[in-house]
């Protein structure tokens, strides 16, 4: 992973939360490199999927358009369906994400 400056992270966060693009023109290349952290995070989360986290991670992946994590969570759920939470717990997880 490349070093990312505080200024670049600041710009990235502003773009993510406030849709501010004024600084983006000045540092678009650096922000693009920093944004690549998403894929790295997807891989890290995918490696740690458990029965307790599979449903939440699947919902998260869908919300943030994380195809690597979504695929891993779906594969995990398919292989471990019987061991996953009860239907009530799955619906509760979906409801939690619907309010965030």
C-alpha positions in Angstrom: 0.0 0.0 0.0 1.3 3.4 -0.9 1.9 6.1 1.6 -1.0 8.5 1.7 -0.7 12.1 2.9 -2.9 13.6 5.5 -4.1 16.2 2.9 -5.1 13.4 0.5 -7.0 11.5 3.2 -8.7 14.8 4.1 -9.8 15.3 0.5 -10.9 11.7 0.3 -13.0 11.9 3.4 -14.5 15.2 2.4 -15.5 13.7 -1.0 -17.0 10.7 0.6 -19.1 12.4 3.3 -19.8 15.9 1.8 -19.5 15.3 -2.0 -17.0 18.2 -2.0 -15.0 18.1 -5.2 -13.4 21.5 -5.0 -10.0 20.1 -3.8 -10.4 17.0 -5.9 -9.2 18.7 -9.0 -5.9 19.4 -7.4 -5.3 15.9 -6.1 -7.4 13.5 -8.1 -4.5 11.1 -8.8 -3.5 10.9 -5.1 -7.1 10.4 -4.1 -7.5 7.6 -6.6 -4.6 5.8 -5.1 -6.0 6.3 -1.6 -9.4 5.1 -2.7 -7.8 1.8 -3.7 -7.9 1.0 0.0 -11.4 -0.2 -0.5 -10.3 -3.3 -2.4 -7.7 -4.0 0.3 -10.3 -3.7 3.0 -12.6 -6.0 1.1 -10.0 -8.7 1.0 -9.2 -8.3 4.7 -12.9 -8.5 5.6 -13.5 -11.4 3.2 -10.7 -13.4 4.9 -12.3 -13.0 8.3 -15.9 -14.0 7.5 -17.5 -16.1 10.3 -21.0 -17.4 11.0 -21.5 -14.3 13.2 -20.4 -11.8 10.6 -21.4 -13.3 7.2 -24.9 -11.7 7.0 -23.7 -8.2 8.2 -20.8 -8.3 5.8 -23.1 -9.3 2.9 -25.4 -6.4 3.7 -22.4 -4.0 4.0 -21.0 -5.2 0.7 -24.3 -4.5 -1.0 -24.6 -1.1 0.6 -21.1 0.1 -0.4 -20.8 -1.7 -3.7 -18.0 -4.0 -2.6 -18.1 -6.9 -5.1 -15.2 -8.8 -3.7 -16.7 -8.9 -0.2 -20.1 -9.6 -1.5 -18.9 -12.6 -3.5 -17.0 -13.9 -0.5 -19.9 -13.5 1.9 -22.3 -15.2 -0.6 -19.9 -18.1 -1.0 -19.5 -18.4 2.7 -23.2 -18.3 3.3 -23.8 -20.9 0.7 -21.3 -23.3 2.2 -22.4 -22.7 5.8 -26.1 -22.0 5.5 -27.1 -24.4 8.3 -24.7 -22.9 10.8 -25.7 -19.3 10.1 -28.0 -17.4 12.3 -31.7 -18.1 12.5 -34.1 -16.3 10.1 -35.1 -13.8 12.9 -31.4 -12.8 13.4 -30.9 -12.4 9.6 -34.0 -10.1 9.4 -32.7 -8.1 12.4 -29.4 -7.6 10.7 -31.1 -6.4 7.5 -33.2 -4.0 9.6 -30.2 -2.7 11.4 -28.5 -1.8 8.1 -31.7 -0.3 6.7 -31.6 2.4 9.4 -27.9 3.3 8.9 
